[in-house]
């Protein structure tokens, strides 16, 4: 079984991006992300309706890191500390050497390759620092943009579960994508 430690907090960077810790100073952007119906369209979680709820989300991220249960980063451009999105290994199964990743990006920064670049940093850290055997992403099958980004980064669709999640008064499907360490090809940005 894996033993994880996120202390000190790992900063990840590419030529363009810097992934850093999510802090209380990011409350405005976290609120913007989590309260936006378009950003949350394919995420079966309630919209954040106050800065208190946004702060609770930041505190949940911080708690998971402190307890070595999961780790999320603020996606930023180098030289600009503004949080553009959040990405992380948010559901880790140390006994299976496996992680589930999740990510979201403010609409103004989508379709610029930022998510793919951040995923590459996340995968490199997960496979080569945390020693994961596999990484998965569970998405809403109608989220074609997310499916495309995952496939671009080497993930394969492993399963499509019919009506396995009850959300907002209806049953919705889930698609599971995964990548094994041996199939990970690091792309440099």
N, CA, C and O of each residue as an XYZ file, in Angstrom:
756
protein
N       0.848     -1.187      0.000
C       0.000      0.000      0.000
C       0.887      1.241      0.000
O       1.937      1.274      0.641
N       0.446      2.254     -0.727
C       1.191      3.505     -0.797
C       1.101      4.281      0.517
O       0.070      4.279      1.189
N       2.195      4.937      0.864
C       2.194      5.898      1.959
C       2.407      7.264      1.327
O       3.420      7.502      0.669
N       1.450      8.157      1.530
C       1.489      9.462      0.875
C       1.814     10.564      1.857
O       1.435     10.507      3.027
N       2.521     11.566      1.368
C       2.781     12.770      2.148
C       2.839     13.950      1.190
O       3.604     13.943      0.225
N       2.026     14.958      1.464
C       1.996     16.150      0.629
C       2.670     17.335      1.322
O       2.377     18.496      1.034
N       3.581     17.009      2.245
C       4.338     18.036      2.955
C       5.815     17.849      2.632
O       6.333     16.748      2.820
N       6.509     18.865      2.160
C       5.976     20.180      1.812
C       5.098     20.092      0.566
O       5.218     19.162     -0.232
N       4.217     21.075      0.418
C       3.304     21.073     -0.730
C       4.104     21.150     -2.029
O       4.945     22.034     -2.188
N       3.845     20.225     -2.960
C       4.612     20.217     -4.214
C       4.092     21.254     -5.217
O       2.907     21.269     -5.553
N       4.970     22.093     -5.675
C       4.652     23.060     -6.732
C       5.041     22.390     -8.052
O       6.150     21.872     -8.178
N       4.146     22.397     -9.024
C       4.414     21.774    -10.317
C       4.442     22.869    -11.378
O       3.651     23.811    -11.336
N       5.370     22.730    -12.333
C       5.405     23.759    -13.369
C       5.838     23.223    -14.721
O       6.595     22.259    -14.837
N       5.315     23.901    -15.739
C       5.697     23.652    -17.132
C       6.241     24.978    -17.659
O       6.474     25.906    -16.885
N       6.439     25.066    -18.946
C       6.920     26.336    -19.506
C       5.930     27.466    -19.261
O       6.332     28.606    -19.032
N       4.642     27.158    -19.308
C       3.606     28.185    -19.214
C       2.880     28.219    -17.880
O       2.461     29.287    -17.436
N       2.722     27.058    -17.228
C       1.869     26.953    -16.043
C       2.651     26.779    -14.758
O       3.767     26.259    -14.748
N       2.041     27.222    -13.683
C       2.512     26.951    -12.330
C       1.302     26.442    -11.555
O       0.290     27.134    -11.440
N       1.418     25.225    -11.026
C       0.358     24.662    -10.189
C       0.800     24.839     -8.747
O       1.838     24.320     -8.337
N       0.007     25.573     -7.987
C       0.345     25.917     -6.613
C      -0.812     25.553     -5.696
O      -1.873     25.119     -6.145
N      -0.585     25.740     -4.409
C      -1.604     25.448     -3.407
C      -2.789     26.410     -3.544
O      -2.607     27.595     -3.824
N      -3.989     25.892     -3.345
C      -5.194     26.721     -3.291
C      -5.226     27.362     -1.903
O      -5.092     26.671     -0.894
N      -5.404     28.685     -1.855
C      -5.390     29.397     -0.575
C      -6.663     30.217     -0.397
O      -7.486     30.334     -1.304
N      -6.795     30.775      0.793
C      -7.943     31.632      1.113
C      -8.036     32.830      0.160
O      -9.126     33.340     -0.099
N      -6.892     33.269     -0.355
C      -6.877     34.412     -1.278
C      -7.538     34.080     -2.617
O      -7.815     34.979     -3.412
N      -7.791     32.799     -2.868
C      -8.421     32.374     -4.121
C      -9.939     32.336     -4.035
O     -10.594     31.836     -4.950
N     -10.503     32.850     -2.964
C     -11.940     32.707     -2.726
C     -12.793     33.264     -3.865
O     -13.801     32.662     -4.235
N     -12.402     34.398     -4.417
C     -13.189     35.009     -5.498
C     -13.254     34.076     -6.711
O     -14.327     33.867     -7.277
N     -12.117     33.521     -7.106
C     -12.072     32.645     -8.274
C     -12.736     31.295     -7.984
O     -13.396     30.733     -8.859
N     -12.569     30.772     -6.766
C     -13.241     29.517     -6.409
C     -14.755     29.730     -6.447
O     -15.494     28.877     -6.936
N     -15.207     30.860     -5.934
C     -16.639     31.179     -6.007
C     -17.083     31.262     -7.470
O     -18.128     30.728     -7.841
N     -16.282     31.935     -8.291
C     -16.609     32.087     -9.711
C     -16.708     30.727    -10.403
O     -17.619     30.502    -11.200
N     -15.780     29.827    -10.104
C     -15.797     28.481    -10.688
C     -17.011     27.684    -10.246
O     -17.751     27.144    -11.068
N     -17.206     27.621     -8.935
C     -18.204     26.717     -8.360
C     -19.634     27.254     -8.400
O     -20.580     26.511     -8.139
N     -19.802     28.544     -8.726
C     -21.151     29.115     -8.798
C     -21.629     29.264    -10.241
O     -22.779     29.634    -10.477
N     -20.761     28.980    -11.201
C     -21.073     29.169    -12.612
C     -21.796     27.936    -13.166
O     -21.202     26.859    -13.219
N     -23.062     28.067    -13.578
C     -23.793     26.905    -14.100
C     -23.111     26.253    -15.307
O     -23.210     25.039    -15.490
N     -22.419     27.048    -16.130
C     -21.741     26.479    -17.293
C     -20.533     25.648    -16.867
O     -20.314     24.555    -17.390
N     -19.749     26.163    -15.922
C     -18.579     25.429    -15.430
C     -19.004     24.155    -14.709
O     -18.327     23.132    -14.807
N     -20.107     24.210    -13.995
C     -20.568     23.084    -13.179
C     -21.539     22.162    -13.925
O     -22.053     21.201    -13.353
N     -21.781     22.459    -15.185
C     -22.780     21.747    -15.991
C     -22.669     20.223    -15.906
O     -23.681     19.527    -15.818
N     -21.446     19.712    -15.932
C     -21.241     18.259    -15.943
C     -20.708     17.730    -14.612
O     -20.250     16.589    -14.538
N     -20.763     18.539    -13.576
C     -20.274     18.121    -12.259
C     -21.469     18.004    -11.328
O     -22.086     19.014    -10.989
N     -21.805     16.791    -10.908
C     -23.007     16.613    -10.077
C     -22.786     17.044     -8.619
O     -22.749     16.228     -7.698
N     -22.642     18.349     -8.459
C     -22.486     18.959     -7.138
C     -23.306     20.244     -7.137
O     -23.489     20.859     -8.188
N     -23.799     20.653     -5.983
C     -24.586     21.892     -5.959
C     -23.735     23.119     -6.264
O     -22.547     23.171     -5.947
N     -24.374     24.096     -6.885
C     -23.692     25.368     -7.141
C     -23.415     26.059     -5.816
O     -24.245     26.027     -4.908
N     -22.273     26.668     -5.709
C     -21.925     27.476     -4.548
C     -22.735     28.771     -4.659
O     -22.816     29.370     -5.731
N     -23.329     29.192     -3.550
C     -24.182     30.385     -3.592
C     -23.671     31.518     -2.709
O     -24.292     32.579     -2.644
N     -22.546     31.304     -2.029
C     -22.008     32.346     -1.146
C     -20.496     32.181     -1.020
O     -19.939     31.126     -1.324
N     -19.850     33.247     -0.565
C     -18.406     33.155     -0.338
C     -18.107     32.196      0.816
O     -17.031     31.601      0.862
N     -19.046     32.045      1.741
C     -18.861     31.084      2.838
C     -18.770     29.666      2.288
O     -17.945     28.875      2.747
N     -19.605     29.341      1.316
C     -19.552     28.005      0.709
C     -18.266     27.825     -0.106
O     -17.692     26.736     -0.130
N     -17.818     28.893     -0.770
C     -16.550     28.822     -1.496
C     -15.405     28.586     -0.522
O     -14.502     27.798     -0.805
N     -15.434     29.262      0.625
C     -14.396     29.072      1.637
C     -14.448     27.652      2.201
O     -13.406     27.057      2.474
N     -15.635     27.114      2.373
C     -15.765     25.732      2.857
C     -15.128     24.762      1.853
O     -14.534     23.759      2.248
N     -15.250     25.058      0.576
C     -14.632     24.212     -0.446
C     -13.104     24.282     -0.339
O     -12.423     23.259     -0.418
N     -12.578     25.487     -0.161
C     -11.123     25.659      0.012
C     -10.658     24.915      1.256
O      -9.617     24.258      1.234
N     -11.421     25.013      2.338
C     -11.057     24.320      3.586
C     -11.101     22.811      3.420
O     -10.284     22.106      4.012
N     -12.035     22.299      2.628
C     -12.107     20.862      2.357
C     -10.857     20.405      1.597
O     -10.295     19.351      1.894
N     -10.426     21.205      0.614
C      -9.207     20.894     -0.141
C      -8.007     20.864      0.807
O      -7.198     19.937      0.763
N      -7.897     21.879      1.660
C      -6.787     21.986      2.618
C      -6.768     20.804      3.582
O      -5.707     20.262      3.888
N      -7.948     20.409      4.058
C      -8.056     19.288      5.008
C      -7.599     17.973      4.358
O      -6.874     17.193      4.976
N      -8.022     17.733      3.122
C      -7.617     16.503      2.428
C      -6.102     16.445      2.255
O      -5.499     15.379      2.379
N      -5.487     17.598      1.966
C      -4.028     17.651      1.813
C      -3.363     17.358      3.158
O      -2.430     16.558      3.229
N      -3.842     18.005      4.223
C      -3.261     17.823      5.565
C      -3.362     16.370      6.017
O      -2.482     15.869      6.718
N      -4.439     15.697      5.613
C      -4.647     14.302      6.013
C      -4.104     13.314      4.973
O      -4.300     12.105      5.103
N      -3.425     13.827      3.945
C      -2.835     13.007      2.883
C      -3.854     12.102      2.197
O      -3.548     10.970      1.824
N      -5.077     12.624      2.037
C      -6.156     11.865      1.394
C      -6.362     12.260     -0.066
O      -6.923     11.492     -0.848
N      -5.915     13.440     -0.426
C      -6.080     13.956     -1.778
C      -5.308     15.251     -1.891
O      -4.951     15.867     -0.886
N      -5.052     15.661     -3.123
C      -4.305     16.904     -3.323
C      -4.826     17.620     -4.560
O      -4.960     17.025     -5.630
N      -5.114     18.897     -4.398
C      -5.563     19.751     -5.493
C      -4.632     20.945     -5.605
O      -4.075     21.423     -4.617
N      -4.479     21.410     -6.829
C      -3.654     22.573     -7.103
C      -4.495     23.670     -7.748
O      -5.494     23.396     -8.414
N      -4.076     24.906     -7.539
C      -4.589     26.038     -8.299
C      -3.816     26.068     -9.609
O      -2.585     26.025     -9.605
N      -4.518     26.140    -10.716
C      -3.874     26.282    -12.019
C      -3.658     27.781    -12.245
O      -4.610     28.562    -12.219
N      -2.406     28.173    -12.465
C      -2.088     29.572    -12.734
C      -1.119     29.658    -13.907
O      -0.434     28.690    -14.238
N      -1.076     30.825    -14.521
C      -0.053     31.093    -15.525
C       1.172     31.615    -14.796
O       1.047     32.375    -13.836
N       2.351     31.217    -15.243
C       3.571     31.704    -14.600
C       3.578     33.232    -14.621
O       3.249     33.852    -15.632
N       3.953     33.821    -13.504
C       4.026     35.269    -13.411
C       2.712     35.932    -13.058
O       2.657     37.152    -12.902
N       1.633     35.135    -12.927
C       0.329     35.683    -12.562
C      -0.322     34.730    -11.559
O      -0.686     33.615    -11.934
N      -0.479     35.131    -10.310
C      -0.980     34.222     -9.287
C      -2.482     33.921     -9.362
O      -2.978     33.116     -8.573
N      -3.221     34.548    -10.293
C      -4.668     34.346    -10.373
C      -5.012     32.887    -10.653
O      -4.487     32.288    -11.591
N      -5.893     32.321     -9.840
C      -6.375     30.959    -10.029
C      -7.269     30.931    -11.266
O      -8.266     31.649    -11.338
N      -6.900     30.089    -12.244
C      -7.687     29.928    -13.467
C      -8.568     28.692    -13.388
O      -9.568     28.569    -14.095
N      -8.168     27.774    -12.503
C      -8.890     26.524    -12.358
C      -8.285     25.710    -11.233
O      -7.334     26.131    -10.575
N      -8.854     24.543    -11.028
C      -8.382     23.617     -9.987
C      -8.225     22.248    -10.629
O      -9.050     21.831    -11.441
N      -7.162     21.560    -10.256
C      -6.908     20.210    -10.757
C      -6.300     19.400     -9.629
O      -5.560     19.936     -8.804
N      -6.606     18.107     -9.589
C      -5.980     17.321     -8.542
C      -6.286     15.843     -8.574
O      -7.141     15.358     -9.316
N      -5.540     15.152     -7.728
C      -5.795     13.752     -7.398
C      -6.724     13.810     -6.194
O      -6.270     13.799     -5.050
N      -8.009     13.871     -6.453
C      -8.898     14.177     -5.336
C      -9.490     12.942     -4.668
O      -9.995     13.033     -3.549
N      -9.439     11.827     -5.310
C      -9.901     10.591     -4.666
C      -8.818      9.546     -4.878
O      -8.683      8.984     -5.964
N      -8.048      9.293     -3.823
C      -6.903      8.393     -3.914
C      -7.227      7.079     -3.209
O      -7.788      7.067     -2.114
N      -6.869      5.986     -3.851
C      -7.002      4.645     -3.268
C      -5.592      4.097     -3.067
O      -5.071      3.402     -3.939
N      -4.957      4.406     -1.908
C      -3.568      3.966     -1.713
C      -3.412      2.456     -1.772
O      -2.372      1.961     -2.208
N      -4.419      1.722     -1.345
C      -4.346      0.261     -1.354
C      -4.317     -0.301     -2.772
O      -3.848     -1.419     -2.984
N      -4.817      0.471     -3.753
C      -4.842      0.043     -5.153
C      -3.854      0.818     -6.028
O      -3.817      0.632     -7.244
N      -3.054      1.689     -5.403
C      -2.088      2.498     -6.148
C      -2.800      3.255     -7.277
O      -2.298      3.348     -8.398
N      -3.963      3.784     -6.955
C      -4.839      4.392     -7.966
C      -5.382      5.721     -7.469
O      -5.592      5.924     -6.273
N      -5.600      6.606     -8.406
C      -6.150      7.914     -8.089
C      -7.220      8.273     -9.107
O      -7.172      7.859    -10.265
N      -8.180      9.050     -8.643
C      -9.141      9.668     -9.561
C      -8.795     11.143     -9.654
O      -8.647     11.824     -8.640
N      -8.669     11.628    -10.880
C      -8.385     13.046    -11.050
C      -9.661     13.804    -11.363
O     -10.648     13.247    -11.843
N      -9.604     15.091    -11.074
C     -10.689     15.996    -11.425
C     -10.092     17.340    -11.772
O      -8.998     17.676    -11.317
N     -10.795     18.102    -12.567
C     -10.296     19.405    -12.993
C     -11.451     20.273    -13.441
O     -12.483     19.781    -13.896
N     -11.259     21.566    -13.305
C     -12.207     22.545    -13.821
C     -11.445     23.830    -14.114
O     -10.453     24.144    -13.455
N     -11.923     24.568    -15.109
C     -11.225     25.756    -15.567
C     -12.244     26.853    -15.852
O     -13.315     26.589    -16.396
N     -11.905     28.082    -15.481
C     -12.781     29.217    -15.782
C     -13.025     29.286    -17.290
O     -12.105     29.039    -18.070
N     -14.246     29.619    -17.713
C     -14.576     29.615    -19.146
C     -13.647     30.455    -20.021
O     -13.365     30.063    -21.154
N     -13.170     31.584    -19.535
C     -12.295     32.446    -20.346
C     -10.967     31.783    -20.696
O     -10.262     32.258    -21.586
N     -10.611     30.697    -20.017
C      -9.311     30.059    -20.231
C      -9.435     28.684    -20.877
O      -8.437     27.986    -21.053
N     -10.650     28.296    -21.228
C     -10.849     27.001    -21.879
C     -10.439     27.074    -23.341
O     -10.359     28.158    -23.918
N     -10.181     25.921    -23.934
C      -9.804     25.787    -25.347
C      -8.474     26.467    -25.680
O      -8.279     26.963    -26.789
N      -7.568     26.482    -24.705
C      -6.234     27.050    -24.930
C      -5.131     26.042    -24.596
O      -3.954     26.401    -24.553
N      -5.512     24.779    -24.358
C      -4.529     23.746    -24.033
C      -4.091     23.750    -22.577
O      -3.213     22.974    -22.198
N      -4.679     24.600    -21.761
C      -4.277     24.711    -20.361
C      -4.606     23.436    -19.593
O      -3.790     22.959    -18.804
N      -5.796     22.882    -19.818
C      -6.186     21.672    -19.088
C      -5.263     20.507    -19.435
O      -4.821     19.787    -18.540
N      -4.967     20.313    -20.710
C      -4.057     19.226    -21.111
C      -2.681     19.396    -20.493
O      -2.079     18.432    -20.019
N      -2.196     20.605    -20.501
C      -0.880     20.881    -19.932
C      -0.870     20.593    -18.428
O       0.085     20.017    -17.907
N      -1.928     20.994    -17.746
C      -2.031     20.738    -16.303
C      -2.172     19.241    -16.026
O      -1.599     18.734    -15.062
N      -2.931     18.530    -16.868
C      -3.080     17.079    -16.702
C      -1.722     16.393    -16.840
O      -1.425     15.463    -16.091
N      -0.904     16.834    -17.778
C       0.422     16.242    -17.943
C       1.259     16.403    -16.670
O       1.941     15.468    -16.252
N       1.205     17.580    -16.060
C       1.931     17.801    -14.800
C       1.398     16.883    -13.708
O       2.168     16.300    -12.945
N       0.092     16.760    -13.641
C      -0.566     15.928    -12.637
C      -0.192     14.453    -12.809
O       0.106     13.763    -11.834
N      -0.210     13.984    -14.050
C       0.129     12.585    -14.316
C       1.586     12.292    -14.019
O       1.903     11.265    -13.419
N       2.473     13.180    -14.429
C       3.897     12.991    -14.160
C       4.134     12.899    -12.650
O       4.868     12.026    -12.188
N       3.523     13.783    -11.895
C       3.658     13.754    -10.430
C       3.044     12.469     -9.862
O       3.644     11.819     -9.006
N       1.868     12.110    -10.331
C       1.190     10.914     -9.813
C       1.937      9.626    -10.089
O       2.073      8.779     -9.206
N       2.417      9.479    -11.298
C       3.114      8.245    -11.661
C       4.555      8.211    -11.157
O       5.027      7.169    -10.703
N       5.247      9.326    -11.232
C       6.678      9.315    -10.947
C       7.065      9.775     -9.542
O       8.177      9.494     -9.095
N       6.192     10.461     -8.849
C       6.475     10.857     -7.468
C       5.640     10.052     -6.465
O       6.152      9.579     -5.451
N       4.352      9.909     -6.767
C       3.473      9.182     -5.840
C       3.453      7.684     -6.116
O       2.975      6.907     -5.289
N       3.966      7.273     -7.269
C       4.056      5.870     -7.652
C       2.704      5.201     -7.874
O       2.520      4.032     -7.535
N       1.760      5.946     -8.443
C       0.471      5.340     -8.800
C       0.675      4.333     -9.922
O       1.544      4.500    -10.779
N      -0.132      3.296     -9.902
C      -0.148      2.306    -10.985
C      -1.128      2.747    -12.076
O      -0.911      2.502    -13.263
N      -2.213      3.404    -11.645
C      -3.217      3.847    -12.611
C      -3.910      5.110    -12.113
O      -3.959      5.395    -10.917
N      -4.434      5.841    -13.063
C      -5.174      7.071    -12.778
C      -6.466      7.004    -13.579
O      -6.466      6.609    -14.745
N      -7.563      7.393    -12.945
C      -8.840      7.383    -13.641
C      -9.493      8.757    -13.585
O      -9.147      9.601    -12.758
N     -10.438      8.954    -14.481
C     -11.281     10.147    -14.474
C     -12.697      9.664    -14.768
O     -12.914      8.889    -15.700
N     -13.639     10.116    -13.987
C     -15.042      9.753    -14.187
C     -15.773     11.005    -14.638
O     -15.811     12.013    -13.934
N     -16.352     10.916    -15.829
C     -17.005     12.095    -16.396
C     -18.429     11.772    -16.822
O     -18.810     10.609    -16.956
N     -19.193     12.813    -17.029
C     -20.522     12.695    -17.613
C     -20.305     12.438    -19.103
O     -19.603     13.218    -19.746
N     -20.873     11.382    -19.677
C     -20.594     11.046    -21.075
C     -20.901     12.162    -22.078
O     -20.319     12.191    -23.162
N     -21.796     13.067    -21.734
C     -22.107     14.182    -22.648
C     -21.024     15.261    -22.627
O     -21.059     16.197    -23.427
N     -20.067     15.129    -21.714
C     -18.982     16.107    -21.621
C     -17.901     15.746    -22.651
O     -16.844     15.218    -22.306
N     -18.192     16.042    -23.903
C     -17.306     15.663    -25.008
C     -15.949     16.357    -24.928
O     -14.934     15.774    -25.307
N     -15.923     17.589    -24.442
C     -14.644     18.314    -24.323
C     -13.722     17.607    -23.338
O     -12.523     17.483    -23.588
N     -14.273     17.145    -22.221
C     -13.453     16.446    -21.234
C     -12.985     15.097    -21.778
O     -11.837     14.711    -21.562
N     -13.851     14.388    -22.472
C     -13.464     13.106    -23.069
C     -12.311     13.318    -24.048
O     -11.358     12.539    -24.070
N     -12.403     14.364    -24.849
C     -11.361     14.664    -25.838
C     -10.028     14.964    -25.158
O      -8.983     14.490    -25.602
N     -10.060     15.749    -24.084
C      -8.833     16.105    -23.351
C      -8.214     14.858    -22.724
O      -6.994     14.696    -22.744
N      -9.040     13.983    -22.174
C      -8.525     12.752    -21.571
C      -7.874     11.858    -22.634
O      -6.771     11.350    -22.434
N      -8.559     11.673    -23.752
C      -8.009     10.831    -24.821
C      -6.714     11.422    -25.374
O      -5.781     10.684    -25.693
N      -6.654     12.738    -25.485
C      -5.438     13.413    -25.953
C      -4.260     13.121    -25.021
O      -3.105     13.117    -25.447
N      -4.567     12.878    -23.744
C      -3.530     12.615    -22.750
C      -3.326     11.129    -22.477
O      -2.721     10.759    -21.471
N      -3.829     10.274    -23.370
C      -3.546      8.849    -23.292
C      -4.564      8.003    -22.547
O      -4.397      6.786    -22.465
N      -5.604      8.603    -22.006
C      -6.624      7.839    -21.300
C      -7.465      7.049    -22.298
O      -7.670      7.469    -23.437
N      -7.944      5.896    -21.842
C      -8.875      5.100    -22.647
C     -10.179      4.940    -21.865
O     -10.195      4.874    -20.636
N     -11.255      4.880    -22.621
C     -12.557      4.689    -21.987
C     -12.682      3.225    -21.585
O     -12.605      2.329    -22.425
N     -12.876      2.996    -20.293
C     -12.987      1.633    -19.777
C     -14.419      1.193    -19.553
O     -14.729      0.007    -19.663
N     -15.296      2.140    -19.239
C     -16.656      1.741    -18.892
C     -17.632      2.884    -19.118
O     -17.268      4.060    -19.090
N     -18.863      2.507    -19.339
C     -19.972      3.455    -19.414
C     -21.091      2.862    -18.558
O     -21.709      1.858    -18.914
N     -21.327      3.502    -17.441
C     -22.361      3.028    -16.523
C     -23.651      3.788    -16.777
O     -23.669      5.019    -16.800
N     -24.724      3.040    -16.968
C     -26.021      3.642    -17.244
C     -26.725      4.050    -15.953
O     -26.893      3.243    -15.038
N     -27.126      5.301    -15.898
C     -27.960      5.833    -14.819
C     -27.469      5.409    -13.432
O     -28.258      4.977    -12.592
N     -26.169      5.534    -13.203
C     -25.594      5.100    -11.929
C     -25.496      6.211    -10.895
O     -25.151      5.955     -9.741
N     -25.796      7.448    -11.296
C     -25.730      8.580    -10.369
C     -27.080      9.274    -10.364
O     -27.622      9.616    -11.415
N     -27.615      9.478     -9.169
C     -28.870     10.226     -9.039
C     -28.523     11.648     -8.660
O     -27.982     11.901     -7.583
N     -28.840     12.582     -9.554
C     -28.488     13.969     -9.317
C     -29.578     14.893     -9.850
O     -30.049     14.748    -10.978
N     -29.956     15.828     -9.021
C     -30.907     16.870     -9.404
C     -32.204     16.272     -9.942
O     -32.762     16.741    -10.933
N     -32.671     15.215     -9.254
C     -33.959     14.617     -9.585
C     -33.951     13.654    -10.752
O     -35.013     13.219    -11.198
N     -32.774     13.311    -11.257
C     -32.733     12.365    -12.370
C     -31.501     11.468    -12.280
O     -30.524     11.792    -11.604
N     -31.571     10.343    -12.973
C     -30.429      9.444    -13.044
C     -29.586      9.826    -14.258
O     -30.111     10.055    -15.348
N     -28.272      9.890    -14.052
C     -27.362     10.229    -15.147
C     -26.299      9.138    -15.284
O     -26.009      8.411    -14.333
N     -25.735      9.040    -16.467
C     -24.703      8.055    -16.762
C     -23.327      8.568    -16.330
O     -23.132      9.762    -16.107
N     -22.389      7.640    -16.220
C     -20.989      7.967    -15.944
C     -20.103      7.206    -16.920
O     -20.383      6.060    -17.274
N     -19.030      7.863    -17.347
C     -18.022      7.199    -18.178
C     -16.708      7.216    -17.400
O     -16.317      8.236    -16.833
N     -16.036      6.064    -17.386
C     -14.766      5.936    -16.677
C     -13.639      5.822    -17.701
O     -13.644      4.950    -18.569
N     -12.681      6.728    -17.570
C     -11.473      6.733    -18.394
C     -10.298      6.424    -17.485
O     -10.294      6.821    -16.320
N      -9.301      5.719    -18.004
C      -8.143      5.441    -17.165
C      -6.867      5.380    -17.996
O      -6.881      5.259    -19.221
N      -5.766      5.472    -17.256
C      -4.436      5.408    -17.852
C      -3.537      4.638    -16.902
O      -3.457      4.955    -15.715
N      -2.861      3.624    -17.429
C      -1.891      2.869    -16.649
C      -0.525      3.542    -16.745
O      -0.185      4.151    -17.760
N       0.243      3.421    -15.676
C       1.576      4.024    -15.644
C       2.409      3.586    -16.845
O       3.092      4.409    -17.456
N       2.359      2.304    -17.188
C       3.191      1.803    -18.290
C       2.807      2.401    -19.642
O       3.592      2.349    -20.589
N       1.603      2.968    -19.735
C       1.157      3.581    -20.992
C       1.293      5.102    -20.994
O       0.943      5.756    -21.977
N       1.791      5.659    -19.915
C       1.937      7.109    -19.826
C       3.146      7.571    -20.641
O       4.271      7.121    -20.423
N       2.891      8.462    -21.566
C       3.946      9.071    -22.359
C       3.945     10.558    -22.013
O       3.017     11.292    -22.354
N       4.992     10.976    -21.339
C       5.070     12.370    -20.894
C       5.285     13.300    -22.084
O       6.188     13.113    -22.900
N       4.420     14.308    -22.149
C       4.550     15.352    -23.165
C       5.147     16.574    -22.486
O       4.778     16.907    -21.360
N       6.047     17.227    -23.152
C       6.633     18.425    -22.558
C       5.979     19.663    -23.146
O       5.711     19.756    -24.343
N       5.741     20.591    -22.265
C       5.133     21.870    -22.650
C       6.088     22.973    -22.301
O       5.789     24.144    -22.535
